[in-house]
Amino acid sequence: MGESYYKIVKDKLQLSDPRFDEYRNESIKLFSDAELGSENSVGRINEEEKNILNKLVGKPKFMWWFLLNKGEKVTLKNMEKQRTLQIKEIDNFNVAIENCRHKMQAVRYSFSLIKNEIKNPVFPIYKALPINLSETEYINDVILFELESFLLQVYSSLDVLIHLLKIFYPCLDNEKEHLIGFKGKGDKAGGKTIEILQKNGGEKEKVLADFFEKEVNAWIQEVRDLRNMVAHKSKVHGIQLFVLDNKKNILHLPILPNGKEVFAYCNDTQQNLFSLFQKISKDFLSK
């Protein structure tokens, strides 16, 4: 196991978990197209501001107010305030991107555990079965629990994504932090978020709303329904794990209540989420 990533946090050296390098390397590429805009403007000054700063070069800070007139003091205060706001916005932007990347890693990790259990199943061994019936189902709790985790992480990724999007689409922001997310309306996934974009924004907000509408219809709604089943009813009811047809000696892989194979569904879903993140990064994150 080779060296991995590290980060310096104040006076602490933070070493990453090398087992997650595969997912981390992939997630780093996400949102590389995003443009905050203010990143390039930090440090830009006009001629008036430049003249004020030239007055202060080499002078101790306690003397600044004695060297400037009233108008120059106001300008300097505005410069400092604007720079503080820009730096805060950049920090929020970077944190929001990191959170989205973290969620994508979590989704990929849960999927890898599900994939391993399905591709390399371990069945219980009994010396003698209590009764012989037409089918035998082998319960796999790892798949059950990791499927729940997978669904929760996928939908949570959409909530976290809105915290990034609100930087570019202020209509999605809310003074109450818990109200920011991919909010549903009735039984519709993201219905409230889509409505806000449609009613409170301009043309670019409507384009984003249409994009989310399409994604909801294509795959997000199903994730939401399964996630809610897990969140409110303990587990995905009706799922079948490994089922052996004792008459034909055929082993059926785990399937969801709707008849879709668990592996195929999870694989498609995590690919859809990754593609959604890429599309958002490329087309919807710029000022």
C-alpha positions in Angstrom: 0.0 0.0 0.0 1.7 3.2 -1.2 1.6 6.8 -0.1 -1.6 8.6 -0.4 -3.0 12.1 0.1 -2.4 14.4 3.1 -3.7 17.7 4.2 -2.4 20.3 6.7 -5.1 21.6 9.1 -3.6 24.3 11.3 -0.9 22.4 13.3 -2.2 18.9 12.4 -1.1 16.6 9.6 -4.1 14.8 8.2 -3.4 11.5 6.3 -6.0 10.0 4.1 -7.1 6.4 3.9 -5.3 4.8 0.9 -8.1 2.2 0.5 -10.2 5.0 -0.9 -7.6 6.4 -3.4 -9.6 4.8 -6.3 -12.7 6.7 -5.5 -10.8 9.9 -4.5 -8.9 10.1 -7.7 -12.1 9.8 -9.7 -14.0 12.4 -7.7 -11.2 15.0 -7.9 -12.1 15.3 -11.6 -15.7 16.3 -10.8 -16.5 20.0 -10.9 -13.2 20.9 -12.4 -15.1 23.0 -15.0 -16.9 25.0 -12.3 -16.2 28.8 -12.4 -16.9 30.9 -9.4 -15.9 34.1 -11.2 -14.9 36.0 -8.0 -11.7 33.8 -7.8 -10.2 35.9 -10.6 -11.4 39.2 -9.2 -9.8 38.9 -5.8 -6.9 41.3 -5.8 -8.2 43.3 -8.8 -8.3 47.0 -8.0 -9.1 50.2 -10.0 -6.9 53.3 -10.3 -8.5 55.0 -7.3 -7.9 52.0 -5.1 -4.4 51.6 -6.3 -3.6 55.2 -5.4 -4.9 54.7 -1.9 -2.9 51.5 -1.4 0.3 53.3 -2.7 -0.2 55.9 0.1 -0.1 53.1 2.7 2.8 51.1 1.4 5.4 50.7 4.1 3.3 52.5 6.7 2.2 50.9 9.9 -1.5 50.2 10.1 -2.2 52.4 13.1 -1.2 55.4 10.9 -3.5 54.6 8.0 -6.5 56.7 9.1 -4.2 59.7 9.6 -2.9 59.4 6.0 -6.3 59.2 4.3 -9.1 61.7 3.8 -12.7 60.9 4.5 -13.5 59.6 1.0 -10.4 57.5 0.9 -11.3 55.9 4.2 -14.7 54.9 2.9 -13.2 53.4 -0.2 -10.6 51.5 1.8 -13.4 50.1 4.1 -15.4 49.0 1.1 -12.3 47.3 -0.4 -11.7 45.3 2.8 -15.4 44.4 3.0 -15.6 43.3 -0.6 -12.4 41.2 -0.3 -13.7 39.6 2.9 -17.0 38.7 1.1 -15.1 37.3 -2.0 -12.8 35.2 0.1 -15.8 33.8 2.1 -17.6 33.0 -1.1 -14.5 31.2 -2.5 -14.2 29.2 0.8 -17.9 28.3 0.7 -17.5 27.3 -3.0 -14.5 25.0 -2.3 -16.3 23.4 0.7 -19.4 22.7 -1.3 -17.4 21.1 -4.1 -15.5 19.0 -1.6 -18.8 17.8 0.0 -20.1 16.8 -3.4 -17.0 14.8 -4.1 -17.1 13.2 -0.7 -20.7 12.0 -1.4 -19.7 10.6 -4.8 -17.0 8.6 -3.1 -19.5 7.3 -0.5 -21.8 6.2 -3.3 -19.0 4.4 -5.2 -17.9 2.7 -2.0 -21.3 1.4 -1.2 -21.7 0.1 -4.7 -18.4 -1.7 -4.6 -19.5 -3.6 -1.5 -22.8 -4.6 -3.2 -20.9 -5.6 -6.3 -18.5 -7.7 -4.4 -21.2 -9.5 -2.5 -23.2 -10.3 -5.7 -20.1 -11.3 -7.7 -18.6 -13.4 -4.9 -21.5 -14.7 -2.9 -21.0 -16.6 0.4 -23.9 -19.0 1.1 -24.7 -20.5 4.5 -23.9 -24.2 4.8 -26.4 -26.6 6.4 -25.8 -30.3 6.9 -29.4 -30.9 6.3 -32.2 -28.5 5.4 -35.3 -28.6 7.6 -37.6 -29.0 4.6 -37.2 -29.1 0.8 -39.4 -26.7 -1.2 -39.4 -25.5 -4.8 -37.1 -22.5 -4.0 -34.5 -21.6 -1.5 -33.6 -18.0 -0.7 -30.2 -17.1 0.7 -30.3 -13.9 2.8 -27.3 -11.6 2.4 -27.4 -8.9 5.1 -24.4 -7.0 3.6 -26.4 -6.4 0.4 -29.5 -5.4 2.4 -27.7 -2.9 4.5 -25.4 -1.6 1.8 -28.4 -1.1 -0.5 -30.0 1.0 2.2 -26.7 3.0 2.6 -26.4 3.3 -1.2 -29.9 4.8 -1.6 -29.4 7.2 1.3 -26.1 8.4 0.0 -27.4 8.9 -3.6 -30.3 11.0 -2.5 -28.2 12.8 0.1 -25.8 13.7 -2.8 -28.6 15.7 -4.4 -29.2 17.6 -1.2 -25.5 18.4 -1.0 -25.5 19.5 -4.6 -28.1 22.1 -3.9 -25.7 23.7 -1.4 -23.2 24.1 -4.3 -25.9 25.3 -6.7 -27.2 28.0 -4.3 -24.0 29.9 -4.8 -24.8 30.3 -8.4 -28.6 30.3 -8.1 -29.5 32.5 -5.0 -33.2 31.6 -5.3 -32.3 28.2 -3.9 -30.8 29.7 -0.8 -32.7 29.9 2.5 -31.9 31.5 5.8 -32.8 28.2 7.4 -30.0 25.8 6.5 -32.2 22.7 6.9 -34.5 24.0 4.2 -31.8 23.9 1.6 -31.7 20.7 -0.4 -33.3 18.8 -3.2 -36.8 19.3 -1.7 -39.7 17.3 -2.8 -43.3 18.4 -3.3 -45.9 15.8 -2.4 -44.7 12.6 -3.8 -42.5 14.2 -6.4 -38.8 14.1 -5.9 -37.3 17.6 -6.1 -40.7 19.1 -6.9 -40.2 22.1 -4.6 -36.7 22.8 -5.9 -37.9 22.6 -9.5 -40.8 24.9 -8.7 -38.5 27.5 -7.1 -36.2 27.5 -10.1 -39.2 27.9 -12.5 -40.9 30.7 -10.6 -38.1 32.7 -8.9 -35.3 32.7 -11.5 -34.5 33.8 -15.0 -33.8 31.9 -18.1 -30.8 29.9 -16.8 -32.9 28.9 -13.8 -35.6 27.6 -16.0 -33.0 25.6 -18.0 -31.7 24.0 -14.8 -35.3 23.3 -13.7 -36.0 21.5 -17.0 -32.8 19.5 -16.6 -33.8 18.4 -13.1 -37.3 17.5 -14.3 -35.9 15.2 -16.9 -33.5 13.5 -14.5 -36.3 13.0 -11.9 -38.5 11.3 -14.5 -35.5 9.2 -15.7 -34.1 7.8 -12.5 -34.3 10.1 -9.4 -37.9 9.5 -8.6 -37.3 5.8 -8.2 -34.3 6.4 -5.9 -36.5 8.8 -3.8 -39.3 6.2 -3.5 -36.9 3.4 -2.4 -35.0 5.8 -0.1 -38.2 6.8 1.6 -39.1 3.1 2.1 -35.8 2.6 3.9 -36.1 5.8 5.9 -39.7 5.5 7.0 -40.4 1.7 6.8 -37.1 0.2 8.0 -36.1 -1.6 4.8 -36.8 -2.2 1.1 -39.7 -4.6 1.4 -40.2 -7.2 -1.2 -36.5 -7.5 -2.2 -35.3 -11.0 -3.0 -31.8 -12.0 -2.4 -30.2 -15.1 -3.9 -33.0 -17.4 -4.9 -32.2 -21.0 -6.0 -34.8 -22.7 -8.2 -34.4 -26.2 -6.8 -36.3 -27.8 -9.7 -34.2 -26.3 -12.5 -31.1 -25.8 -10.3 -30.9 -22.1 -11.4 -29.6 -19.4 -9.1 -31.3 -16.0 -9.5 -29.4 -12.9 -8.5 -30.9 -10.4 -6.0 -33.8 -8.4 -7.5 -35.8 -5.4 -6.3 -39.6 -5.5 -5.8 -40.0 -4.0 -9.3 -38.1 -6.9 -10.9 -34.9 -5.1 -11.6 -31.6 -6.8 -10.6 -30.0 -5.1 -7.7 -26.6 -5.0 -9.3 -27.8 -3.5 -12.6 -30.0 -1.0 -10.8 -27.2 0.2 -8.5 -24.7 0.3 -11.4 -27.0 2.4 -13.5 -27.9 4.7 -10.6 -24.4 5.5 -9.6 -23.5 6.1 -13.3 -26.5 8.5 -13.6 -25.4 10.4 -10.5 -21.9 10.8 -11.8 -23.2 12.0 -15.2 -25.5 14.4 -13.4 -22.6 15.9 -11.5 -20.6 16.2 -14.7 -23.4 17.9 -16.5 -24.0 20.3 -13.6 -20.3 21.1 -13.5 -20.0 21.7 -17.2 -23.2 23.6 -17.9 -24.6 25.1 -14.8 -21.8 26.3 -12.5 -20.6 29.7 -13.9 -21.3 33.3 -13.1 
